[in-house]
Amino acid sequence: MGVGAMRDNMKQDGGSQAEGHVAPGYWTVEQAAKYLQVSKSWLYRQTEAGLVPVVRMGRSLRYRKADLDAWAAAQRAA
């Protein structure tokens, strides 16, 4: 895969090659926190409390944009 294709791929799924290999469509804690404009520690606490949707991949936490968008919409409605 060329650099241009990788860059396009990262734009589509919000990924960053600098943060390691992340499955397409899934974000790291850092990426999800940046998207939500919250600190990583806040996101970790909310995730561990079961308040934010997360996908566990082994020991790693991954977030999907669609899940975060739905969660944020529900927070506004509450």
HELIX and SHEET records of a PDB file:
HELIX    1   1 VAL A    3  ASP A   13  1                                  11    
HELIX    2   2 GLN A   17  GLU A   19  5                                   3    
HELIX    3   3 VAL A   29  LEU A   36  1                                   8    
HELIX    4   4 LYS A   40  GLU A   48  1                                   9    
HELIX    5   5 LYS A   65  ALA A   77  1                                  13    
SHEET    1   A 3 TYR A  26  TRP A  27  0                                        
SHEET    2   A 3 SER A  60  ARG A  64 -1                                        
SHEET    3   A 3 VAL A  55  MET A  57 -1                                        
END                                                                             
